């Protein structure tokens, strides 16, 4: 069947003002140094605008402390300790409803996150583009989806008796939080439906796969020294630089063969030229596309770390500047895990793939947008069909960079496609 092109939903002055108000709210993830209270303020902006467009608030609640008892990234635990009880209290989840309450098989859900990476960038509009932090990841897609849903019900009020649509506006996606205290908590409460959409940039393709990632941290906790006696120090720069090279040599190939991504990230020791820094850290991120590969790659990280100590001793056995490290490597160089063992998303549903195709939404295949890590990982194994679907591109639209933007036309097309999905799904579940 040839899909009719979905009619875009226009973002008028009021709609743009709502989005710009949300983008102006500096809801940088607390894990990236943002104020926790800004997340709650962003949720209030979303809730107020949604109510004005016919949504009801089904839930506006902070996750309970017990969410931190489950396995969560170490960065989340550290942030919660830093901010105390105020942390979770100021990270509420917002669930909006359109239509009447229905069983899961007559429900559509949509998920987007209001937390952003640092630094906050105030919004501007130029030549049909909205620039600012969260414009494409993912405040812009979230507001566009809400407008598409509202348009569908406004144009066909009878839909309200046939389909329930729940929109989850969540905290805790960025900064390595990985949805562990927002999206996962809502899914654990049973808030999933026949079709579940995660609003992230996919060039308007339906991506039914998502990678997960693990983060090993390598640290040196040793002795400093002056530049007059550098041989006395445990040179963290030498040690961590060697570990980084060993990881690339031993992991880059296997990670690529497994369809994953290796990112050797921040190496921090010090910024002075006239001393030896005996302490420092190296962060590495390994994305993987299935849990078996994740287990295998984690074991390779452990092996590479052990090998790094051996190859360092062999390479620098006769070098005085490295003598303290060669002697004390096992005592001062360590590996711990900030996160690992997270699930990946991989699911199919021929009926709903066909429904999306009728709406003009193709399933992402090889050569289209590549799977990436987002909150959708927590949908794995749960009932329903789960897709990542949104306007724009993480790379092309500058997500996580100073150039982040969203084209207004892309947001309008996305809103129109979401409206079409609402109508098509209502027709299917009532057939």
C-alpha positions as CSV (number, residue, x, y, z in Angstrom):
1,X,0.0,0.0,0.0
2,X,1.4,3.5,-0.9
3,X,1.2,5.8,2.1
4,X,-0.5,9.1,1.7
5,X,1.8,11.9,2.9
6,X,0.9,13.1,6.4
7,X,-0.2,16.7,6.7
8,X,2.3,18.7,8.8
9,X,1.0,20.3,12.0
10,X,1.9,24.0,12.0
11,X,3.8,25.5,14.8
12,X,2.1,28.9,15.2
13,X,3.2,31.7,17.4
14,X,1.7,30.2,20.6
15,X,3.2,26.8,19.9
16,X,6.6,28.3,19.2
17,X,6.4,30.4,22.4
18,X,5.7,27.2,24.4
19,X,8.7,25.5,22.9
20,X,10.9,28.5,23.4
21,X,9.8,28.8,27.0
22,X,10.8,25.2,27.6
23,X,14.1,25.6,25.7
24,X,14.9,28.7,27.8
25,X,14.5,26.7,31.0
26,X,18.1,25.6,31.9
27,X,17.3,22.0,32.8
28,X,20.8,20.7,32.5
29,X,21.2,17.3,34.0
30,X,22.3,17.4,37.6
31,X,24.8,14.8,36.6
32,X,26.4,17.5,34.4
33,X,26.3,20.2,37.0
34,X,22.8,21.5,36.5
35,X,20.5,22.6,39.3
36,X,18.0,19.8,40.2
37,X,15.2,22.3,40.6
38,X,15.4,23.3,36.9
39,X,14.2,19.9,35.9
40,X,11.0,20.3,37.9
41,X,10.5,23.8,36.4
42,X,10.8,22.3,32.9
43,X,8.2,19.7,33.7
44,X,5.9,22.5,34.9
45,X,6.3,24.3,31.6
46,X,5.4,21.1,29.7
47,X,2.4,20.4,31.9
48,X,1.0,23.9,31.7
49,X,1.2,24.0,27.9
50,X,-0.2,20.4,27.6
51,X,-3.2,21.2,29.8
52,X,-4.0,24.2,27.6
53,X,-4.1,21.9,24.6
54,X,-6.5,19.3,26.1
55,X,-4.2,16.9,27.9
56,X,-4.8,15.8,31.5
57,X,-2.1,15.1,34.0
58,X,-2.1,11.4,34.8
59,X,1.0,11.5,37.0
60,X,3.3,14.3,38.2
61,X,5.5,12.6,40.8
62,X,9.1,12.2,41.8
63,X,10.5,8.7,41.7
64,X,10.8,7.1,45.2
65,X,14.2,6.5,46.9
66,X,13.9,2.8,46.1
67,X,14.8,3.4,42.5
68,X,18.4,3.9,43.6
69,X,18.4,0.4,45.2
70,X,18.3,-1.2,41.8
71,X,21.5,-1.3,39.7
72,X,22.1,2.3,38.5
73,X,25.1,4.0,37.1
74,X,27.6,5.1,39.8
75,X,27.3,8.7,38.6
76,X,23.6,8.7,39.7
77,X,24.5,7.5,43.2
78,X,27.2,10.1,43.5
79,X,24.8,12.9,42.4
80,X,22.1,11.7,44.8
81,X,24.6,11.8,47.6
82,X,25.8,15.3,46.7
83,X,22.3,16.8,46.6
84,X,20.7,14.7,49.3
85,X,16.9,14.3,49.6
86,X,16.4,17.2,47.2
87,X,17.8,15.3,44.3
88,X,14.9,12.9,43.5
89,X,12.3,15.3,44.9
90,X,13.3,17.8,42.1
91,X,13.4,15.1,39.4
92,X,9.7,14.4,38.9
93,X,8.3,12.3,36.1
94,X,5.3,13.8,34.2
95,X,2.7,11.6,32.4
96,X,0.1,13.3,30.3
97,X,-3.0,11.6,29.0
98,X,-5.2,12.2,25.9
99,X,-8.2,10.0,25.4
100,X,-10.0,7.7,27.9
101,X,-8.2,5.2,30.0
102,X,-7.8,1.9,28.1
103,X,-6.1,-1.5,28.5
104,X,-2.5,-1.6,27.2
105,X,-3.5,-3.1,23.8
106,X,-5.5,0.1,23.1
107,X,-2.7,2.5,24.2
108,X,0.0,4.5,22.5
109,X,2.8,5.9,24.6
110,X,5.4,8.5,23.7
111,X,8.5,9.3,25.8
112,X,10.9,12.3,25.7
113,X,13.3,13.8,28.1
114,X,13.6,17.3,29.4
115,X,17.1,17.1,30.9
116,X,19.9,18.3,28.6
117,X,23.7,18.2,28.5
118,X,25.8,21.1,29.7
119,X,26.2,24.0,29.0
120,X,22.8,25.6,28.7
121,X,22.3,27.5,25.5
122,X,19.4,30.0,25.4
123,X,17.1,29.6,22.4
124,X,17.0,31.8,19.3
125,X,15.1,31.5,16.0
126,X,16.8,32.3,12.8
127,X,15.8,31.5,9.2
128,X,13.3,28.8,10.1
129,X,15.6,27.1,12.6
130,X,15.4,27.0,16.4
131,X,18.8,27.0,18.0
132,X,19.4,26.1,21.6
133,X,20.1,23.4,24.0
134,X,17.4,20.7,23.7
135,X,16.1,21.9,20.4
136,X,16.7,18.5,18.8
137,X,17.5,16.4,21.9
138,X,14.8,16.2,22.9
139,X,12.6,19.0,24.0
140,X,11.8,20.0,20.4
141,X,10.6,16.6,19.3
142,X,8.7,16.2,22.6
143,X,6.7,19.4,22.1
144,X,6.1,18.6,18.4
145,X,4.8,15.2,19.4
146,X,2.4,16.7,21.9
147,X,1.1,19.1,19.3
148,X,0.6,16.2,16.8
149,X,-1.4,14.2,19.4
150,X,-3.5,17.2,20.3
151,X,-4.2,17.9,16.6
152,X,-5.3,14.3,16.0
153,X,-7.9,14.4,18.8
154,X,-9.0,17.9,17.9
155,X,-9.7,16.9,14.3
156,X,-11.4,13.6,15.3
157,X,-12.9,13.9,18.8
158,X,-14.3,10.4,18.6
159,X,-10.7,9.1,18.9
160,X,-11.0,9.8,22.7
161,X,-13.3,6.8,23.1
162,X,-11.1,4.5,21.1
163,X,-7.5,5.1,22.1
164,X,-5.5,6.2,25.2
165,X,-2.3,8.2,24.5
166,X,0.2,8.6,27.3
167,X,3.1,11.0,27.0
168,X,6.0,10.5,29.4
169,X,8.1,13.6,30.0
170,X,11.1,12.3,31.9
171,X,14.3,13.3,33.7
172,X,17.5,11.4,33.9
173,X,18.4,10.6,30.3
174,X,21.6,12.6,30.0
175,X,24.8,12.7,31.9
176,X,25.1,8.9,32.0
177,X,21.9,8.5,33.9
178,X,20.6,6.3,31.1
179,X,16.9,6.5,32.2
180,X,17.6,4.5,35.3
181,X,15.4,6.6,37.6
182,X,12.9,8.1,35.2
183,X,11.9,5.9,32.2
184,X,12.7,2.6,33.9
185,X,10.5,3.5,36.9
186,X,7.5,4.4,34.7
187,X,7.9,1.2,32.7
188,X,8.1,-0.8,35.9
189,X,4.7,0.7,36.7
190,X,3.3,-0.8,33.6
191,X,3.1,2.3,31.5
192,X,3.6,0.8,28.1
193,X,1.1,0.2,25.3
194,X,0.6,-1.5,22.0
195,X,3.0,0.9,20.4
196,X,5.7,2.8,22.3
197,X,7.6,5.7,20.8
198,X,10.8,7.3,22.1
199,X,11.2,10.7,20.7
200,X,14.9,11.0,19.6
201,X,16.3,12.2,16.3
202,X,16.2,9.4,13.7
203,X,15.5,11.3,10.4
204,X,11.9,10.3,10.7
205,X,12.8,6.6,10.5
206,X,11.4,4.0,12.9
207,X,14.4,2.5,14.7
208,X,13.5,-0.6,16.7
209,X,16.9,-1.2,18.1
210,X,19.0,0.7,20.7
211,X,22.5,0.1,22.0
212,X,23.5,0.2,25.6
213,X,26.9,1.3,26.9
214,X,29.3,0.5,29.7
215,X,31.8,2.9,31.3
216,X,35.0,1.6,32.9
217,X,37.0,4.1,34.9
218,X,40.8,3.8,35.3
219,X,42.4,5.6,38.2
220,X,45.8,6.2,39.7
221,X,46.1,6.9,43.4
222,X,49.7,7.4,44.0
223,X,52.5,9.7,45.0
224,X,53.1,13.2,43.6
225,X,56.6,14.5,42.9
226,X,58.3,17.8,41.9
227,X,60.1,18.4,38.7
228,X,63.3,18.3,40.6
229,X,62.8,14.6,41.5
230,X,60.2,13.3,39.0
231,X,61.4,9.7,39.3
232,X,59.9,9.6,42.8
233,X,56.4,10.0,41.7
234,X,53.7,7.6,40.4
235,X,53.3,9.4,37.1
236,X,49.5,9.2,36.4
237,X,49.8,10.8,33.0
238,X,52.2,8.0,31.9
239,X,50.1,5.3,33.4
240,X,46.8,6.4,32.0
241,X,48.2,7.3,28.6
242,X,49.6,3.7,28.4
243,X,46.2,2.2,29.5
244,X,44.4,4.3,26.8
245,X,46.7,3.0,24.1
246,X,46.4,-0.6,25.3
247,X,42.6,-0.3,25.3
248,X,42.6,0.9,21.7
249,X,45.0,-1.8,20.6
250,X,43.0,-4.6,22.2
251,X,39.4,-3.4,22.0
252,X,38.9,-1.3,18.9
253,X,38.7,-4.3,16.6
254,X,36.5,-6.5,18.7
255,X,34.2,-3.6,19.5
256,X,33.8,-2.7,15.8
257,X,33.3,-6.4,14.9
258,X,30.5,-6.6,17.5
259,X,28.8,-3.6,16.0
260,X,29.6,-1.4,18.9
261,X,31.5,1.9,19.5
262,X,34.7,2.5,21.5
263,X,35.2,6.1,22.9
264,X,38.3,6.8,24.8
265,X,37.2,9.9,26.7
266,X,38.4,12.2,29.5
267,X,41.9,11.8,30.8
268,X,42.6,14.0,33.8
269,X,45.7,14.3,35.9
270,X,46.8,17.9,36.2
271,X,47.6,21.1,34.2
272,X,51.0,22.0,35.5
273,X,54.3,21.4,33.7
274,X,56.6,21.4,36.7
275,X,55.3,18.5,38.8
276,X,54.4,14.8,38.5
277,X,50.8,14.1,39.3
278,X,50.4,10.9,41.2
279,X,46.6,10.8,40.8
280,X,44.2,10.9,37.9
281,X,41.5,9.2,36.0
282,X,40.6,7.9,32.5
283,X,37.0,7.4,31.3
284,X,36.1,5.1,28.5
285,X,32.7,4.4,26.9
286,X,31.9,1.1,25.1
287,X,28.5,0.9,23.3
288,X,27.2,-2.5,22.4
289,X,24.3,-3.8,20.4
290,X,23.4,-7.0,22.4
291,X,23.8,-8.2,25.9
292,X,26.0,-11.1,24.9
293,X,28.4,-8.8,23.2
294,X,28.3,-6.5,26.2
295,X,29.4,-9.4,28.5
296,X,32.2,-10.4,26.1
297,X,33.5,-6.8,25.7
298,X,33.5,-6.2,29.5
299,X,35.7,-9.2,29.9
300,X,38.0,-7.8,27.2
301,X,38.3,-4.6,29.1
302,X,39.3,-6.5,32.2
303,X,41.9,-8.4,30.2
304,X,43.3,-5.3,28.6
305,X,43.7,-3.6,32.0
306,X,45.7,-6.6,33.3
307,X,47.8,-6.6,30.1
308,X,48.5,-2.9,30.4
309,X,50.3,-3.5,33.7
310,X,52.5,-6.2,32.1
311,X,53.3,-4.3,28.9
312,X,54.1,-1.1,30.9
313,X,56.6,-3.0,33.0
314,X,58.1,-4.5,30.0
315,X,58.4,-1.3,28.1
316,X,59.7,0.9,30.9
317,X,61.7,-1.6,33.0
318,X,64.9,0.5,32.6
319,X,63.3,4.0,32.6
320,X,63.8,5.9,35.9
321,X,60.8,8.2,35.3
322,X,58.6,5.1,35.4
323,X,60.3,3.2,38.1
324,X,57.8,3.9,40.9
325,X,55.0,2.8,38.7
326,X,56.7,-0.4,37.5
327,X,57.2,-1.3,41.2
328,X,53.8,-0.3,42.6
329,X,51.5,-0.7,39.6
330,X,49.2,-3.2,41.2
331,X,48.8,-1.0,44.3
332,X,48.1,2.4,42.7
333,X,46.4,1.7,39.3
334,X,42.8,0.5,39.5
335,X,39.8,-0.3,37.4
336,X,36.2,0.2,38.5
337,X,32.9,0.3,36.6
338,X,30.6,3.3,36.6
339,X,28.0,1.3,34.7
340,X,27.8,-2.1,32.9
341,X,25.3,-4.9,32.3
342,X,22.6,-2.6,30.9
343,X,20.0,-4.1,28.4
344,X,19.8,-3.3,24.7
345,X,16.6,-2.9,22.7
346,X,15.9,-5.2,19.8
347,X,12.3,-6.0,18.8
348,X,10.1,-6.5,15.7
349,X,6.4,-6.4,15.1
350,X,5.3,-7.0,11.4
351,X,1.8,-5.7,12.0
352,X,2.9,-2.4,13.5
353,X,5.8,-2.1,11.1
354,X,3.1,-2.2,8.3
355,X,1.0,0.4,10.2
356,X,3.9,2.8,10.4
357,X,4.7,2.3,6.8
358,X,1.1,3.2,5.9
359,X,1.7,6.4,7.9
360,X,4.8,7.2,5.7
361,X,7.3,6.0,8.4
362,X,9.9,3.5,7.2
363,X,11.7,1.1,9.4
364,X,15.3,2.0,9.7
365,X,17.5,-0.6,8.1
366,X,21.2,-1.0,7.3
367,X,22.6,2.2,5.9
368,X,19.9,4.3,7.6
369,X,20.3,5.8,11.1
370,X,22.5,3.6,13.2
371,X,21.3,2.4,16.6
372,X,22.4,4.5,19.5
373,X,21.9,4.5,23.3
374,X,18.8,6.1,24.8
375,X,16.0,5.4,27.3
376,X,14.5,2.9,25.0
377,X,16.8,0.2,26.3
378,X,14.5,-0.2,29.3
379,X,11.7,-1.3,27.0
380,X,13.4,-4.5,26.1
381,X,11.4,-7.6,26.9
382,X,8.2,-5.6,27.8
383,X,4.9,-6.1,25.9
384,X,4.3,-4.0,22.8
385,X,6.4,-2.7,20.0
386,X,9.0,-0.2,20.9
387,X,10.6,2.3,18.4
388,X,12.9,5.3,18.6
389,X,11.4,7.8,16.2
390,X,12.0,11.5,15.8
391,X,12.9,14.4,13.5
392,X,16.4,15.5,12.5
393,X,19.7,13.8,13.2
394,X,21.9,13.8,16.3
395,X,25.0,14.5,14.2
396,X,23.7,16.8,11.5
397,X,21.6,18.9,14.0
398,X,24.5,19.3,16.5
399,X,23.1,17.5,19.5
400,X,25.4,18.0,22.5
401,X,27.3,20.7,20.7
402,X,27.1,24.5,20.7
403,X,25.4,24.4,17.3
404,X,22.4,22.4,18.3
405,X,19.3,23.2,16.3
406,X,16.0,21.9,14.9
407,X,14.3,23.0,11.7
408,X,10.8,24.2,12.3
409,X,9.7,22.4,9.2
410,X,11.1,19.1,10.5
411,X,9.2,19.5,13.8
412,X,6.0,20.2,11.9
413,X,6.4,17.2,9.7
414,X,7.1,15.1,12.8
415,X,4.0,16.4,14.5
416,X,1.9,15.5,11.4
417,X,3.3,12.0,11.4
418,X,2.5,11.5,15.1
419,X,-1.0,12.7,14.4
420,X,-1.3,10.2,11.6
421,X,0.0,7.4,13.9
422,X,-2.7,8.2,16.5
423,X,-5.4,7.9,13.9
424,X,-4.1,4.7,12.3
425,X,-3.5,3.0,15.6
426,X,-7.0,3.9,16.8
427,X,-8.4,2.4,13.6
428,X,-6.4,-0.8,14.0
429,X,-7.1,-1.5,17.7
430,X,-10.9,-1.0,17.1
431,X,-11.1,-3.0,13.9
